[in-house]
Each structure stands twice: as structure tokens, then as C-alpha cells.
Amino acid sequence: MADQKTTGDLRKAAEITDEQINAAVDAVLAKPDTGAFALGAFTLDLASAVAAHEPSAKALADPETKPGWRRTMARTAILLGRPEKA
């Protein structure tokens, strides 16, 4: 769907909270193959969101990546992801 909003758009509209996004970041850092993850009234496949953003996928796959950068790249992928209405 071309007009499907990103997680970032939904955050700006206050439909998803920072706490929900932070929980998604924690989940993908703990288990990179995490699939469907609830973000309020939405669901985002975290593994697919990371895979769709090549810089994030590379950073998370590299064991030499510093923890702060891993967190930033995971958050970026999640914010660019396009959640489905649950």
C-alpha cells in the first residue's frame, strides 16, 4: 500500500509512543529474528524492517558494531518500517 504510514509517521501522530518504539528496539537487539511485534494498535515485523534497511541490516549483522550504533540503526529501521493495523 503506497500510502501506508511509517512507524515514524505514526509516532508523530501520537498513535505509537516512544516507549513502544524503545521496546521494539530492545526486542530486535535481544533477538534479531523477532517477527511480528505489537506497537499499540499496530504490528511491525521487526526482522523484515531491519532487512529492508540495508545500513541497519549491515550494522546489526557485524559483531564489531558498537552498541550505541547498533541501537541507533535498529531504531532507524523500526522508524522507517510500515506497521500494519492490528
C-alpha positions as a Markdown table, in Angstrom:
| # | Residue | x | y | z |
|---|---|---|---|---|
| 1 | Met | 0.0 | 0.0 | 0.0 |
| 2 | Ala | 1.7 | 3.2 | -1.2 |
| 3 | Asp | 0.1 | 5.5 | 1.5 |
| 4 | Gln | 0.9 | 3.2 | 4.4 |
| 5 | Lys | 2.5 | 5.3 | 7.2 |
| 6 | Thr | 5.9 | 4.6 | 8.7 |
| 7 | Thr | 6.4 | 4.0 | 12.4 |
| 8 | Gly | 7.9 | 7.5 | 12.5 |
| 9 | Asp | 4.8 | 9.0 | 10.9 |
| 10 | Leu | 2.6 | 7.1 | 13.5 |
| 11 | Arg | 4.9 | 8.4 | 16.3 |
| 12 | Lys | 4.5 | 12.0 | 15.1 |
| 13 | Ala | 0.7 | 11.5 | 15.0 |
| 14 | Ala | 0.9 | 10.1 | 18.6 |
| 15 | Glu | -0.5 | 6.7 | 17.5 |
| 16 | Ile | 2.7 | 5.0 | 18.7 |
| 17 | Thr | 4.7 | 6.0 | 21.8 |
| 18 | Asp | 8.4 | 6.4 | 22.3 |
| 19 | Glu | 8.1 | 3.6 | 24.9 |
| 20 | Gln | 6.7 | 1.2 | 22.4 |
| 21 | Ile | 9.4 | 2.1 | 19.9 |
| 22 | Asn | 12.1 | 1.6 | 22.6 |
| 23 | Ala | 10.6 | -1.8 | 23.5 |
| 24 | Ala | 10.8 | -2.8 | 19.8 |
| 25 | Val | 14.4 | -1.7 | 19.7 |
| 26 | Asp | 15.2 | -3.7 | 22.8 |
| 27 | Ala | 13.4 | -6.7 | 21.3 |
| 28 | Val | 15.3 | -6.6 | 18.0 |
| 29 | Leu | 18.6 | -6.1 | 19.7 |
| 30 | Ala | 17.9 | -9.1 | 22.0 |
| 31 | Lys | 16.7 | -11.3 | 19.2 |
| 32 | Pro | 17.3 | -10.1 | 15.7 |
| 33 | Asp | 14.9 | -12.6 | 14.1 |
| 34 | Thr | 11.9 | -11.2 | 16.0 |
| 35 | Gly | 8.9 | -11.2 | 13.7 |
| 36 | Ala | 5.6 | -9.6 | 14.5 |
| 37 | Phe | 5.8 | -7.1 | 17.3 |
| 38 | Ala | 2.9 | -5.1 | 18.8 |
| 39 | Leu | 3.2 | -1.3 | 18.6 |
| 40 | Gly | -0.1 | -0.1 | 20.2 |
| 41 | Ala | -2.8 | -0.8 | 17.7 |
| 42 | Phe | -0.2 | -1.8 | 15.0 |
| 43 | Thr | 2.1 | -4.7 | 14.3 |
| 44 | Leu | 5.5 | -4.5 | 12.8 |
| 45 | Asp | 7.7 | -7.4 | 11.6 |
| 46 | Leu | 11.0 | -6.3 | 13.2 |
| 47 | Ala | 13.2 | -8.7 | 11.2 |
| 48 | Ser | 11.7 | -7.5 | 8.0 |
| 49 | Ala | 12.0 | -3.8 | 8.9 |
| 50 | Val | 15.7 | -4.3 | 9.6 |
| 51 | Ala | 16.3 | -6.4 | 6.4 |
| 52 | Ala | 14.6 | -3.7 | 4.4 |
| 53 | His | 17.0 | -1.0 | 5.6 |
| 54 | Glu | 20.4 | -2.1 | 4.3 |
| 55 | Pro | 22.6 | 0.1 | 6.5 |
| 56 | Ser | 20.7 | -1.2 | 9.6 |
| 57 | Ala | 21.0 | -4.8 | 8.5 |
| 58 | Lys | 24.7 | -4.5 | 7.9 |
| 59 | Ala | 25.3 | -2.8 | 11.3 |
| 60 | Leu | 23.3 | -5.4 | 13.2 |
| 61 | Ala | 25.0 | -8.3 | 11.4 |
| 62 | Asp | 28.5 | -7.0 | 12.2 |
| 63 | Pro | 29.7 | -8.2 | 15.6 |
| 64 | Glu | 32.2 | -5.3 | 15.7 |
| 65 | Thr | 29.5 | -2.6 | 15.6 |
| 66 | Lys | 29.5 | -0.6 | 18.8 |
| 67 | Pro | 26.4 | -1.0 | 21.0 |
| 68 | Gly | 25.2 | 2.6 | 20.6 |
| 69 | Trp | 25.4 | 2.4 | 16.8 |
| 70 | Arg | 23.5 | -0.9 | 16.9 |
| 71 | Arg | 20.7 | 0.8 | 18.9 |
| 72 | Thr | 20.6 | 3.8 | 16.6 |
| 73 | Met | 20.5 | 1.6 | 13.5 |
| 74 | Ala | 17.8 | -0.7 | 15.0 |
| 75 | Arg | 15.7 | 2.4 | 15.8 |
| 76 | Thr | 16.2 | 3.8 | 12.3 |
| 77 | Ala | 14.9 | 0.6 | 10.7 |
| 78 | Ile | 11.9 | 0.5 | 13.0 |
| 79 | Leu | 11.0 | 4.2 | 12.4 |
| 80 | Leu | 11.2 | 3.5 | 8.6 |
| 81 | Gly | 9.1 | 0.3 | 8.9 |
| 82 | Arg | 5.5 | 0.3 | 7.9 |
| 83 | Pro | 3.4 | -1.3 | 10.6 |
| 84 | Glu | 0.1 | -3.0 | 9.8 |
| 85 | Lys | -3.1 | -2.1 | 11.7 |
| 86 | Ala | -3.7 | -4.9 | 14.2 |
